[in-house]
């Protein structure tokens, strides 16, 4: 009797292979070695917050996608869990090595197809909260072109990252696009708008959406690693920051 391959404990391997990324490449993207990625894929190491957020960002998926069973992931073809030959084939292909990966063949829209009508409202602070971006639609910093994912999106806006506490994922000066109409999920990068006093301006900070309780919202920072607790009664809104994959329909 032929034994079937063991069921994958998560979709990490299926997603990685669907993107034709090797163990070595993914390890470098999240700051670890191929052996650790292999253990995470096989369930021999726990996929906790330390790994889930960086992996989700590197692969352009949500935390829920990684934790799902491969059979429940539409558009991802399950692979044999012992297909080492395929791993070696990918690693030998031109442009696929320990220090590079193949970009997706996605056409870049022509500038004339992207209207220059998204307002840049200021900067979102990496540190929280004093000195954060003061939300004021009356004082627009700049206008930038609307990417495909924001076509028809009402109240979409952009902002520049300030500070280094979300580096290297969001570096100082990076432009980020926000879709207020798309509900954020746990693990997403978000902009949290807060008013700390009745006569205070609305301020904003960028971070990973970690948790919501009846009394607070928790966001995560990367540099250094930290969790920031925000009282729910001071939070005006939470908006999802779109990834590059989402912006251009990868």
N, C-alpha and C positions, 0 to 999 in steps of 0.2 A: 504494500500500500504506500502510495506517495504522500509524504507529509507536506502540508501547505505551509507557507511562510507565516511566522507569527504576526498577529495583528499589531499594527503600529500604535503606540500609546498616544500619539499626537500627530498633527499634520506638518510638523516642522520639516521632515525629510521630503515629503511630497511637494511642499511649496518650494523648497530650495532647489530640488531637481527640476521642477517645472520652469524655474527661472535659469536653469543651467548654470548654477553656482556650485563650485566645489566646496568640500568641507574646509579646505585651507582658506579659500576666499571669504567664506562666511565668518570663519574664525577671526580673520584680520579685520573684517568690518565691525565686529563687536568686541574686539580686544581680547581674544582668547586663542586657544590652539585647536587644531582639527580633532584631537582626541576628546576634548570637552564637548564640542558640537556633536560628535558621534554619540557620546553618552546621553546628551540631552535628547537626541532624536530617538534613541532606543529606550528611554525611560530609566536609564541607570543613574541619572542625576535629575534632581527635581527642577522642573521649569518654574522657578519662582520669579518674583518681581525683578531680581537682579538680571535675569536673562530675558524675560518676556518682552519688556519694553524695548531694549536695544535690538532684539531679533525682529520684532514687529516693524520697527522703523527701517531696519536694513532691508527687509524683504518687501516693504510696501504693503503690509497687510495689518489686520487688527490682532490684538491679543486673542480674541475669541476664535479667529481663524486658525491660529497656531494650536490652540487647545482642542479644536474640533477633531473628530475622527476623519481620516482621509476620505472615507466613503460619503461623508456629509459635505464635502467641499466641492461645489460645482465648478467645472472648468479646470480642475486639477486631476490629471490622470494618475492613478495609483501606480507605483513602480514596485517591482520585486525588491524586498528589503535587503537582498544579498547580491544586488547587481553591481558588484565592484568593477566589473569590466566597463560599464557605462561611465562610472566615475573617472576611470583612467582615460577613456576616450575624450570626455569633456576637457580634462586637464591638458591634453595634448593639442587641442585645437588652437589655431592661431588667435592670439589676443586673449587666451584663457590661461592664466598662470597664477602664481602665488601673489602677484602684485597688480593684477588687473582682472576685469571681467567684461564680457561682451555687452555693450549697450543694446537696449531694446530697439528694434527697427520701427520706430514711431515717427511719422512725418511731423515736422514742426510747422505749425500754422504760419501762413504769411502774415506780416504785420498788418496789412490792410484788412485781414479777416478778424483781427482782434481790436475792437474799438478802444480808444484811449480814454476810458471813462470810469475807471476804478479809483476812488479817492484813497490817498495815503494819509491817514489821520494822525500819524506821529510815530512814536516808538513804544514798544512793549518792553518793560524792564525784565532783564534776566533775574535781578535781585528783587526782593519784594519787601516793602511796598513803596517806601518813600523814594521819590524821584522817578516813579513809574510813569508810563504814558498817561497824560491827562486827556481824556476823551472829549473832543470838542469838534463836532462836525462843521462848525462855523469857521474853523481855522484849518483848512486842508493844506497839508504840507506839499503834496504833489499829486499828479494823476499818472496812472500806469495802465498798460494795455490789459484788457480782460481776457484771461485764458479760457479755453473751451469749457471747462467745468463750471464756470461762472456765467455762462450764457443764460440770460434771463433771470439770474439770481438777484433778488431785490435786497438792497442794503448791504451788498458785498463791499468789503473794504480791504485795504492792505496796510501794513505797518512795517517799520524797521525794528530789528532786534537791537536792544541796548544792553550792554554788559556781557559778561562771559559765563554766567551760571548755568546756561543751557548749552554751552559748547561741549563737544564739537558738532552736535546735532543742529544747533541754531547759533551761529556765530554773530558777534556784534556787526551790525550793518547789513545783515541778510534781510531780504525782502520776503515777507510772508503774507499769504492771501487767506482771508477769513470768509467762511460761508455761514452767516448767522442762521440760515434756514436748515442746515444739516445737523441733526442732533449728535453731540459728541458721545463717544463710547469710552469706557474705561480703557486706558492705555493711549488714547489719542492725545496729540498735542493740542492744547487749548489756550485761548485768551480768556482770562477771568477778569471781569469788570467789577470793581468794588468801590463803594462809597463809604468811607470810614467815619463820616460825620454829616449831619444834616446840611451844613453849609460848605462842605468840602466838595471838590471836583471829583468826577468819576475817574478812577485810576485803573490801569490794566497791567497784568503780568502774564508772561508766557510760561507754561510748564506742562508736565504730563498729568492728565486727569487720573487720579489714583482711587479716590473714594468719595462717596457722598453719604452723610449720615443725617438724621433729623435736625442736627444743630450745626454741622460744618461741612465744608468741602476741603478735600486734601489734594494738593498738587505736588508733584515731585520736581526737584531740581537735579542737575547732573554734576555741576562743578563748583563746589563739592557736592556729593550726593546728600540730599536733604529733603525732608517733607515739610511743607508749609500748610498749616491749618488756618482756614479762613472761616470766620463765623458766617453762617448761612444768612443771617439777617442783614449782613453788610454786602452780600453778593448781588449785584444787579443782573448779571447775565454771564453765561459761559458759552463761548463760541468756538467751533472747531476750526483748527488751522489745517488747510488742505496739504497733503503730501504732493510731491511732484508727480507721482503716478496718478493721483486723483485729478490733478490740474489738467493733465494732458491725455487722460483716458487710457493709460497703460494697463 
